[in-house]
Amino acid sequence: MLPWIVGFSLLGSVGAVGGAALFLLFPEGIRRGLVPCLISYATGTLLGAAFLGMIPAALKQAPAIAVSATVLAGMVLFFILEKLVLWRHCHDSGCEVHGRAAPLILIGDAFHNFVDGMVIAAAFLTSIPLGIAAALAVIAHEIPQEVGDFAILLDSGYGRRKALLLNGLSSASTLPGAVLAYFWLGEMGAAVPYILALSAASFIYIAAADLIPGLHRQVSPTASVRQLMLLLAGIATIAIFHHGG
């Protein structure tokens, strides 16, 4: 199981940064059009992974009241962390927080990516389909977020190479998070359903608090239909992975 966890953790970190770096090669006009599409799809994968995978898996291993209370506590925790600028996943380079402290965003991303690694490990320890679905959801929401981070670092005066290096370093924290969680959860199997519940809370919070509000800025009927279709496509992608699991 460890090779699966390591492989998908690397894919979720290095792959997301690489995808974001390639994305930056597109002209700015094309990027502005594609980022909302990526965010719509990522929203669907996050919600699908939480409600179709992580929460049902946690409910099979722990009482419903304990799981739901953990999800609720996680939502409150991530609200507090975001207020402390540790969890910030804003996708707007004009964001008040980003404009104030670009280096702090890198610290917050490193922390978040470390937790993403724990999410991937806990999911794989439950089942391979759940692990793949969780990793896919991580990759889907990390690519547009990394694109935003690149833009912020470039706007803050960093060169392209330095911005790539710093983003790569912050993303690399996914792997130690995954490996530590693998060994820790291997010894503390009873904690797995609660880690899954916290993971679900993080996915729901990112989707509801950070991604969906940005999508509502586009109010035209065409944009709304496109967002809905891509969101449903993200959910369907997760559902397909769980169909065989």
C-alpha positions in Angstrom: 0.0 0.0 0.0 2.9 2.4 0.7 4.0 2.5 -3.0 0.4 3.6 -3.9 0.5 6.3 -1.3 3.9 7.6 -2.2 3.1 7.5 -5.9 -0.2 9.4 -5.7 1.2 11.8 -3.1 4.0 12.7 -5.6 1.4 13.0 -8.3 -0.7 15.3 -6.2 2.3 17.6 -5.3 4.8 17.6 -8.2 2.0 16.9 -10.7 0.0 19.8 -9.6 2.9 22.2 -9.7 4.0 20.9 -13.1 0.5 21.3 -14.4 0.3 24.8 -13.1 3.6 25.7 -14.6 2.6 24.4 -18.0 -0.7 26.2 -17.6 1.2 29.5 -17.2 2.6 29.0 -20.8 -0.9 29.9 -22.2 -1.7 33.5 -23.0 -3.3 35.4 -20.1 -6.6 35.6 -21.9 -6.9 31.9 -22.3 -5.8 31.3 -18.7 -8.6 33.6 -17.5 -11.1 31.6 -19.4 -9.8 28.2 -18.3 -9.2 28.7 -14.6 -13.0 29.0 -13.8 -13.5 25.7 -15.7 -10.8 24.0 -13.7 -12.3 25.4 -10.5 -15.8 24.2 -11.4 -14.4 20.7 -12.1 -12.3 20.7 -8.9 -15.4 21.7 -6.8 -17.2 18.7 -8.1 -14.3 16.3 -7.3 -14.0 17.7 -3.8 -17.7 17.4 -3.0 -17.9 14.0 -4.6 -14.8 12.7 -2.7 -16.3 14.0 0.6 -19.9 12.9 0.3 -19.5 9.7 -1.9 -16.3 8.4 -0.5 -14.9 9.7 2.8 -18.0 10.2 4.9 -19.6 6.8 3.9 -16.3 5.1 4.6 -16.0 6.7 8.0 -19.6 5.8 8.8 -18.7 2.1 8.3 -16.0 2.3 10.9 -17.4 4.7 13.6 -20.8 5.8 15.0 -22.7 8.3 12.9 -22.8 10.9 15.7 -19.1 10.8 16.2 -18.4 11.1 12.4 -20.8 14.0 11.9 -19.5 15.8 15.0 -15.9 15.4 13.6 -16.9 16.8 10.3 -18.6 19.8 12.0 -15.6 20.3 14.3 -13.3 20.2 11.2 -15.4 22.9 9.4 -15.0 25.1 12.5 -11.2 24.3 12.7 -10.6 25.2 9.0 -12.6 28.5 9.5 -10.2 29.4 12.3 -7.2 28.4 10.4 -8.3 30.5 7.4 -8.8 33.4 9.7 -5.2 32.9 10.8 -4.1 32.8 7.2 -2.8 29.3 7.4 -5.3 27.6 5.2 -5.9 30.4 2.6 -6.8 29.0 -0.8 -7.9 32.2 -2.6 -7.6 31.9 -6.4 -7.6 35.6 -7.0 -4.2 37.4 -7.3 -5.9 40.6 -6.1 -7.0 38.9 -2.9 -6.5 41.1 0.2 -4.5 38.3 2.0 -2.3 37.5 -1.0 -1.4 41.1 -1.6 -0.4 41.5 2.0 2.0 38.6 2.5 3.0 36.4 -0.4 5.6 34.4 1.7 3.0 33.6 4.2 0.9 32.0 1.5 3.8 29.6 0.8 3.8 28.6 4.5 0.1 28.1 4.5 0.3 26.0 1.3 3.0 23.9 2.8 0.8 23.2 5.8 -2.2 22.5 3.6 -0.2 20.2 1.3 1.1 18.3 4.4 -2.6 17.7 5.4 -3.4 16.7 1.8 -0.8 14.0 2.2 -2.5 12.7 5.3 -5.8 12.7 3.5 -4.4 10.6 0.7 -2.8 8.1 3.1 -6.0 7.7 5.2 -8.0 7.2 2.0 -5.7 4.5 0.6 -5.6 2.7 4.0 -9.4 2.4 3.6 -9.5 1.3 0.0 -7.6 1.8 -3.2 -10.6 3.3 -5.1 -11.1 5.8 -2.2 -7.4 6.6 -2.3 -7.4 7.3 -6.0 -10.5 9.4 -5.7 -9.0 11.5 -2.9 -5.8 12.0 -4.8 -7.7 13.1 -7.9 -9.6 15.6 -5.9 -6.4 16.9 -4.4 -4.8 17.3 -7.8 -7.9 18.9 -9.3 -8.1 21.7 -6.7 -4.3 22.1 -6.4 -3.7 23.0 -10.1 -5.8 26.2 -10.2 -4.6 27.1 -6.7 -0.9 26.7 -7.8 -1.7 28.8 -10.9 -2.9 31.6 -8.5 0.2 31.2 -6.3 2.5 31.5 -9.3 0.8 34.7 -10.4 1.0 36.1 -6.8 4.8 35.4 -6.6 5.4 36.9 -10.0 3.5 40.0 -9.1 5.5 40.2 -5.8 8.7 40.4 -7.8 9.9 36.8 -7.8 11.4 35.5 -11.0 9.8 32.5 -12.8 12.5 30.1 -11.7 12.4 31.2 -8.1 8.6 31.1 -8.1 8.7 27.6 -9.5 11.3 26.5 -6.9 9.3 28.0 -3.9 6.0 26.5 -5.1 7.7 23.1 -5.6 9.2 23.2 -2.0 5.8 24.1 -0.5 4.1 21.3 -2.5 6.8 18.7 -1.5 5.3 18.7 2.0 2.6 16.3 0.7 4.9 13.4 0.7 6.1 13.5 4.3 2.5 14.1 5.4 1.5 10.9 3.6 4.3 8.8 4.8 3.9 9.9 8.5 0.2 9.3 8.3 0.8 5.8 6.8 2.9 4.7 9.7 0.9 6.5 12.4 -2.5 5.3 11.1 -1.0 1.8 10.7 -0.5 1.8 14.5 -3.6 3.7 15.3 -6.2 2.1 13.1 -9.1 3.4 15.2 -8.2 7.0 14.2 -8.8 6.3 10.4 -12.5 7.1 10.4 -11.9 10.4 12.2 -9.1 11.4 9.8 -11.4 10.6 7.0 -14.1 12.8 8.6 -11.6 15.7 9.0 -10.5 15.1 5.4 -14.1 15.4 4.2 -14.5 18.5 6.2 -11.4 20.1 4.6 -12.8 19.2 1.1 -16.2 20.6 1.8 -14.8 23.7 3.4 -12.5 24.4 0.4 -15.3 23.9 -2.1 -18.0 25.9 -0.2 -15.9 28.7 1.3 -13.1 29.3 -1.3 -14.2 27.9 -4.7 -18.0 28.3 -5.0 -18.0 32.0 -4.1 -15.5 32.7 -6.9 -17.7 30.8 -9.4 -20.7 33.1 -8.5 -18.8 36.1 -9.8 -19.7 34.8 -13.3 -23.5 35.3 -13.6 -24.2 34.9 -17.3 -26.5 31.9 -18.2 -23.8 30.4 -20.4 -21.2 30.5 -17.7 -23.6 29.2 -15.1 -24.5 26.2 -17.3 -20.9 25.5 -18.0 -20.0 25.6 -14.3 -22.8 23.2 -13.5 -21.8 20.7 -16.2 -18.2 20.7 -15.1 -19.2 20.5 -11.4 -21.3 17.4 -12.2 -18.5 16.0 -14.3 -16.2 16.3 -11.3 -18.8 14.4 -9.1 -19.2 11.8 -11.8 -15.5 11.2 -12.1 -15.4 10.4 -8.3 -18.5 8.2 -8.6 -16.9 6.2 -11.4 -13.8 5.4 -9.2 -16.1 4.3 -6.4 -18.3 2.2 -8.6 -15.7 -0.6 -8.7 -14.7 -0.2 -5.1 
